[in-house]
Amino acid sequence: MVTKISYWLAKKLAEKAERDDVDYIRYGIEVTLTGLVKVIVLFSISLLFGVFKEMVTISLFFALFRIISGGVHMSTYLRCLTTSMLLFFIPAYVLQQIAIEISPFYLLLPIYIFSVIVTFIYVPVSAANRPIPREKHHFFKWASFVFLSIWFIGNILIDIFYTSFHVISFFSAIGIFLQSITLTPFGIQLFHNIDDFFIRRKIVGGENQ
């Protein structure tokens, strides 16, 4: 559906601008629309269930780490949207009370160590349709190390000096952990299994949605 809307808008814009690069325009529109839809759905679900701060924090740090470390993708946009919203919502909803009661310090170090090990072994993880050039692997690996270290040190300082923000720190760790899981063979296979389940059951969209 998003692809069809993007293509229709791209054709209209190309005609008015007297340009013939419809696919290039469509891609830009599609990226914008899909991002906008994700934000709207994310905000709607999080506000509806009272987990706005928690869910947004998980998704933000998941996305920031994913940009530089890579990751597996679902076969359609709707399946990706459904899976990612569940991935962010379930821990946000289940852990919101626990996050208030315990210090994130107990999460930060083990998740940092785990994520560094995962980064060293697996990063970057390429999408099937967008392979990362081999000469850029070193850059993405070290960028991931730097990002994780800044995140870890920043959250330790927050936990020491700004305890009122410890819930944010807690759920940022959850976001980093979830993205780290998706980089492992287990996480990749899990995503493929979920995608296969959707395909077999004909759930949430076909290839053009």
Contacts in CASP RR format, 6 or more apart in sequence:
PFRMAT RR
TARGET T0000
AUTHOR 0000-0000-0000
METHOD contacts of the structure
MODEL  1
MVTKISYWLAKKLAEKAERDDVDYIRYGIEVTLTGLVKVIVLFSISLLFG
VFKEMVTISLFFALFRIISGGVHMSTYLRCLTTSMLLFFIPAYVLQQIAI
EISPFYLLLPIYIFSVIVTFIYVPVSAANRPIPREKHHFFKWASFVFLSI
WFIGNILIDIFYTSFHVISFFSAIGIFLQSITLTPFGIQLFHNIDDFFIR
RKIVGGENQ
1 78 0 8 1.000
1 208 0 8 1.000
1 209 0 8 1.000
2 30 0 8 1.000
2 33 0 8 1.000
2 34 0 8 1.000
2 37 0 8 1.000
2 77 0 8 1.000
2 209 0 8 1.000
3 26 0 8 1.000
3 30 0 8 1.000
3 77 0 8 1.000
3 208 0 8 1.000
3 209 0 8 1.000
4 208 0 8 1.000
5 33 0 8 1.000
6 26 0 8 1.000
6 27 0 8 1.000
6 28 0 8 1.000
6 29 0 8 1.000
6 30 0 8 1.000
6 33 0 8 1.000
7 22 0 8 1.000
7 26 0 8 1.000
9 26 0 8 1.000
9 29 0 8 1.000
10 22 0 8 1.000
10 23 0 8 1.000
10 25 0 8 1.000
10 26 0 8 1.000
10 29 0 8 1.000
11 22 0 8 1.000
13 19 0 8 1.000
13 25 0 8 1.000
13 29 0 8 1.000
14 20 0 8 1.000
14 21 0 8 1.000
14 22 0 8 1.000
14 25 0 8 1.000
19 25 0 8 1.000
34 77 0 8 1.000
37 81 0 8 1.000
38 81 0 8 1.000
38 84 0 8 1.000
41 81 0 8 1.000
41 85 0 8 1.000
42 55 0 8 1.000
42 56 0 8 1.000
42 59 0 8 1.000
42 85 0 8 1.000
42 88 0 8 1.000
43 52 0 8 1.000
43 56 0 8 1.000
45 55 0 8 1.000
45 85 0 8 1.000
45 89 0 8 1.000
46 52 0 8 1.000
46 54 0 8 1.000
46 55 0 8 1.000
46 56 0 8 1.000
46 89 0 8 1.000
46 92 0 8 1.000
49 89 0 8 1.000
49 93 0 8 1.000
51 89 0 8 1.000
51 92 0 8 1.000
51 93 0 8 1.000
51 96 0 8 1.000
53 167 0 8 1.000
53 168 0 8 1.000
53 171 0 8 1.000
54 92 0 8 1.000
54 93 0 8 1.000
54 95 0 8 1.000
54 96 0 8 1.000
54 99 0 8 1.000
54 167 0 8 1.000
54 171 0 8 1.000
55 88 0 8 1.000
55 89 0 8 1.000
55 92 0 8 1.000
57 168 0 8 1.000
57 171 0 8 1.000
57 172 0 8 1.000
57 175 0 8 1.000
58 88 0 8 1.000
58 91 0 8 1.000
58 92 0 8 1.000
58 171 0 8 1.000
58 172 0 8 1.000
58 174 0 8 1.000
58 175 0 8 1.000
58 178 0 8 1.000
59 84 0 8 1.000
59 88 0 8 1.000
59 175 0 8 1.000
60 172 0 8 1.000
61 151 0 8 1.000
61 171 0 8 1.000
61 172 0 8 1.000
61 175 0 8 1.000
61 176 0 8 1.000
61 179 0 8 1.000
62 87 0 8 1.000
62 88 0 8 1.000
62 175 0 8 1.000
62 176 0 8 1.000
62 178 0 8 1.000
62 179 0 8 1.000
64 147 0 8 1.000
65 115 0 8 1.000
65 144 0 8 1.000
65 147 0 8 1.000
65 148 0 8 1.000
65 151 0 8 1.000
65 175 0 8 1.000
65 176 0 8 1.000
65 179 0 8 1.000
65 180 0 8 1.000
66 179 0 8 1.000
66 182 0 8 1.000
68 124 0 8 1.000
68 140 0 8 1.000
68 143 0 8 1.000
68 144 0 8 1.000
68 147 0 8 1.000
69 119 0 8 1.000
69 123 0 8 1.000
69 124 0 8 1.000
69 125 0 8 1.000
69 140 0 8 1.000
69 144 0 8 1.000
69 179 0 8 1.000
69 183 0 8 1.000
70 123 0 8 1.000
70 124 0 8 1.000
70 125 0 8 1.000
70 126 0 8 1.000
70 127 0 8 1.000
70 132 0 8 1.000
70 140 0 8 1.000
70 183 0 8 1.000
71 124 0 8 1.000
71 125 0 8 1.000
71 126 0 8 1.000
71 127 0 8 1.000
71 182 0 8 1.000
71 183 0 8 1.000
71 188 0 8 1.000
72 125 0 8 1.000
72 127 0 8 1.000
72 182 0 8 1.000
72 187 0 8 1.000
72 188 0 8 1.000
72 191 0 8 1.000
72 192 0 8 1.000
73 80 0 8 1.000
73 127 0 8 1.000
73 128 0 8 1.000
73 129 0 8 1.000
73 191 0 8 1.000
74 80 0 8 1.000
74 83 0 8 1.000
74 191 0 8 1.000
74 194 0 8 1.000
74 195 0 8 1.000
74 198 0 8 1.000
75 195 0 8 1.000
75 198 0 8 1.000
75 199 0 8 1.000
75 207 0 8 1.000
76 204 0 8 1.000
76 205 0 8 1.000
76 206 0 8 1.000
76 207 0 8 1.000
76 208 0 8 1.000
76 209 0 8 1.000
77 209 0 8 1.000
78 204 0 8 1.000
78 205 0 8 1.000
78 206 0 8 1.000
78 209 0 8 1.000
79 194 0 8 1.000
79 195 0 8 1.000
79 198 0 8 1.000
79 203 0 8 1.000
79 204 0 8 1.000
79 205 0 8 1.000
81 204 0 8 1.000
82 198 0 8 1.000
82 204 0 8 1.000
83 191 0 8 1.000
83 194 0 8 1.000
87 178 0 8 1.000
91 171 0 8 1.000
91 174 0 8 1.000
91 178 0 8 1.000
92 171 0 8 1.000
92 174 0 8 1.000
95 170 0 8 1.000
95 171 0 8 1.000
95 174 0 8 1.000
99 166 0 8 1.000
99 167 0 8 1.000
99 170 0 8 1.000
99 171 0 8 1.000
100 167 0 8 1.000
102 170 0 8 1.000
103 159 0 8 1.000
103 166 0 8 1.000
104 155 0 8 1.000
104 159 0 8 1.000
104 166 0 8 1.000
104 169 0 8 1.000
104 170 0 8 1.000
104 173 0 8 1.000
105 156 0 8 1.000
105 159 0 8 1.000
107 170 0 8 1.000
107 173 0 8 1.000
107 174 0 8 1.000
107 177 0 8 1.000
108 152 0 8 1.000
108 155 0 8 1.000
108 156 0 8 1.000
108 159 0 8 1.000
108 169 0 8 1.000
108 173 0 8 1.000
109 152 0 8 1.000
111 173 0 8 1.000
111 176 0 8 1.000
111 177 0 8 1.000
111 180 0 8 1.000
112 148 0 8 1.000
112 151 0 8 1.000
112 152 0 8 1.000
112 176 0 8 1.000
114 177 0 8 1.000
114 180 0 8 1.000
115 148 0 8 1.000
115 176 0 8 1.000
115 177 0 8 1.000
115 180 0 8 1.000
116 145 0 8 1.000
116 148 0 8 1.000
118 180 0 8 1.000
118 183 0 8 1.000
118 184 0 8 1.000
119 141 0 8 1.000
119 144 0 8 1.000
119 145 0 8 1.000
119 148 0 8 1.000
119 180 0 8 1.000
119 183 0 8 1.000
120 141 0 8 1.000
122 183 0 8 1.000
122 184 0 8 1.000
122 185 0 8 1.000
123 140 0 8 1.000
123 141 0 8 1.000
123 144 0 8 1.000
123 183 0 8 1.000
124 132 0 8 1.000
124 136 0 8 1.000
124 137 0 8 1.000
124 140 0 8 1.000
124 141 0 8 1.000
124 144 0 8 1.000
125 182 0 8 1.000
125 183 0 8 1.000
125 188 0 8 1.000
126 132 0 8 1.000
132 140 0 8 1.000
148 176 0 8 1.000
151 172 0 8 1.000
151 176 0 8 1.000
155 169 0 8 1.000
155 172 0 8 1.000
155 173 0 8 1.000
158 165 0 8 1.000
158 166 0 8 1.000
158 168 0 8 1.000
158 169 0 8 1.000
159 166 0 8 1.000
159 169 0 8 1.000
181 187 0 8 1.000
182 188 0 8 1.000
182 191 0 8 1.000
197 203 0 8 1.000
198 204 0 8 1.000
198 205 0 8 1.000
END
